[in-house]
Amino acid sequence: MPTIVNDLRYALRQLRKSPGFTATAILSLALGIGATTAVFSVVHAILMDPFPYANSDRMIHLRLVNAAGQEQGFGLTAAHWQELRKSPVVEDTFAAGGWNLTITGKDLPEDVSADYFSSNAFNYFGVPAALGRGILPSDAVDGQDPQPVAVLSYKFWQRHYSSDPAALGQTLQLLHKNYTIVGVAAPRFMWDDADVYLPLKITQDQVLTYYCGVRLKPGVTHEMADAALQPLMEQFAKETPNHFPHDKFRMRVVGLNADFIKQLGGTLSLLFCAVALLLVIGCGNVSILLLARGTGRRQEFAVRSAIGASRGRMIRQLLTESLLLSLTGAALGVGLAYVSLAKIVAALPQYSFPHEAAIRINVPVLVFCVGVAVFTGVLFGLWPALQLSRPEVSQMMQGSSRKVAGSVHGRRTLNLLIGGQIALTLLMLAGAGAALEGFVRLMHTDLGYDPHNIMSVGIPVHDGTYKTWEERSNYFEQLRAKVATVPGVRIAAISTNATPPANGNDTKFEILGRPGAVDQNGRVNFVSPGYFPALRIPMAEGRIWDETENRNGQAVIVINQTLARKYFPKGDALGHSIKVPELKNQPPYNLIAPGADGWLRIIGIIVDKRDDGLRNPILPEAFVPYTLAMHMYTQILVRSDVSPLTLLHSVRTQVNAVDHDQQTNGNVQDLEHWIMTQPEYAQEQFISWLFGAFALLALALAAVGLYSVVSYSVAQRTNEFGIRMALGAQRGHVLNIVFASTVASVAGGVAAGVVLSLALNKVVAQWAEGSSRDPLMLVGVTLVLTAVAAVACAVPARRASKVDPMTALRYE
């Protein structure tokens, strides 16, 4: 122990003697360790510990894979859910259904997202309430009306009750029904991002379906669950065919976090690799600095060796110094991670990760940070320690370290380190350039519609209201007409499920006079005729149905160019008829017009617009009057002369004038911002921003490393430069010598970086839209890196060219 204390004291004295070296080394490590810690915090929270639920590793989602290989979620009736509970592979399962309710008793109804839970749900999740209790089995007995109790989400409790514990026992009025608040859910209990959780009434309704969460028994694999549940789902499909694909399907269960891993896992892995490279570059910097600084300590180590110090003792001393640097850098890095983590979380795609994930600096993250610090301390300190712990005592007598420092072996080591830094920096710059290039391309995607000055206002219909087709169609038209009267509104149109750039329901259809085909699928949208002028979608052929046809639920249909080209290659789509078998009357949840389940005549073809996101090819798409099939939900597209969100309060007032209890969705965005929430847009923006930031940090660190090694070289050759200038050498000659000493390492690093960028192009392109094979982009980042390297060399080179020969000859 005394020896370790002495090593620490000596290391501190040595670091205090070289404040410039110490500050540069610590900052290099702090940037690398801080970025790595911040990204690991995100990785740990989203991929390793996303949910607070008990035994979440055995919780699954139920999925079906149709004949076309497409995976889709589905719901089960209450009777089928109760059958599912008896499966030998199922330990427990709960049923849930979500809907938007209204807080009544205020000037304007306030939208509340509610989840109805079966009575076993809170026991299923195993997360104790923050206050009070969850929903109990006694709150919802099968076949009886559930008790009017409510459990608030933690955020809703904070927002509406200012975190007041006295909220327990108070009454919450939803649609004029009073609910007693019996609990507040835990902070990380955010299932379905609901505001309130209510007891679910279990009925034998064969139309209404629920989401069914399942927890498998211990030891049951997903493959075993697939095999065990397949015959059960096939039986359910025979009993309620409208809830299942009409063709053959396969059962597939996926983990609770599977969708998020699929969406964001690769991106996080790519970013973690990027910060690992940044950390390696920072470690390279410190190794360069240690080698450069160690040159001046050759005589010291020769003396220590001469008086009996073993090589192991000197290595331990040098590693103590490097570990002290790394741990100090780690401490500063944790502070940087705290600052940067909030910005990273804010940049994450909104719906790409479970909101239950607690993304913060916690104990596992701190343990990781300390582990990284120790590892990097050994990594960057071991090689210089091995080099410097082999002094030749005879060189101590020379009174100069110049020969040793300027040895071929020493220069080769430094050239390899700087070349490696340059290569890794170019790789990161190329990756950042590819990501930025892809994001810019995505931003300039031809949408096929105009998203400016238009918003989509969601309107959920309350349960038990507007139960007939006539009532609901009249109600929707009244809402649209009222909104159209708001000053500043140019067009108001119904868009039940057609808000681009990802819209419509994937639906199988039939063409009159042709045999049915498995791949005859398209995206079916329910809209009013004003939808097309509102979005400024031009017609290619034919016409749009008029208001009278819309009001009567006329059996007409408009298709896009992609559907026309694919299924009517002769260009004769107009006049043909299409049937959509899935249009079924299921009151009160889905009300269809008379004849809607028959043949729909094609009367028009629109120019293609985006309907499957910003990146995927445009799919076949069809539009029908929204009155053909009306669900208990609709949306109104509002195009205005000004920013549409400034009219939102007026729009809500007009909606409320039609039905005093009718609310609109709480989260209303204009379509420009709606595009920004699309997964591909948000992901590309996230990658571009972070990869670009890390690449710039890498560039700065590489510049510091290059500057350090050139400055070291100039300092060691000061005497040589003085002699050359005394013998008549010009400043330009000295500059050429300095630059020539780094040309090989920089050029070699650039070449290796280009090769690495090309070799890893497929990996980067998998998670970023751009390509590092773009010659212009590669040339651009190479020029940037070369310019920065030139500046890093120019400063010490200029200093060398101004050496006074007499001062240089007296150097040392």
Buried (B, 14 or more C-beta within 10 A) or exposed (E): EEEEEEBBEEBBEBBEEBEEBBEBBBBBBBBBBBBBBBBBBBBBBBBEBBBBBEBBEBBBBBBBBBBEEEEEEBBBBBBBBBBBBEBEBBBBBBBBBBBBBBBBEEEBBBBBBBBBBBBBBBBBBEBEBBBBBBBBEEBBBEEEEBBBBBBBBBBBBBEBBEEEEEBBEEEBEBBEEEBEBBBBBBBBBBBBEBBBBBBBBBEEEBBBBBBBBBBBBEEBEBEBBBEBBBEBBEEBBEEBEBBBBBEEBBBBBBBBBBBBBEBBBBBBBBBBBBBBBBBBBBBBBBBBBBBBBBBBBBBBBBEBBEEEBEBEBBBBBBBBBBBBBBBBBBBBBBEBBBEBBEEBBEBBBEBBBBEBBBBBBEEBBBEBBBEBBBEBBBBBBBBBBEBBBEBEEEBBEBEBBBEBBBEEEBBEBBBBBBBBBBBBBBBBBBBBBBBBBBBEBBEEBEBBBBBEBBBBBBBBBBEEBBEEBEEBBBBBBBBBEBBBEBEBBBBBBBBBBBBBBBBBBBBBBBBEEEEEEEEBBBBBBBBBBBBBBBBBBEEBBBEBBEEEBBBBBBBBBBBBBBBBBBBBEEEEBBEBBBBBEBBEEBEBBBBBBEBBBEBBBBBBBBEBBBBBBBBEEBBBBBBBBBBBBBBBBBBBBBBBEEBBBEBBEBBBBBBBEBBEEBBBBEEBBBBBEBBEEBBBBBBBBBBBBBBBBBBEBBBBBBBBBBBBBBBBBBBBBBBBBBBBBEEEBEBEEBBBBBBEBBEEBBBBBBBBBBEBBBEBBEBBBEBBBBBBBBEEBBEBBBEBBBEBBBEBBBEBBBBBBEBEBEEBBEBE
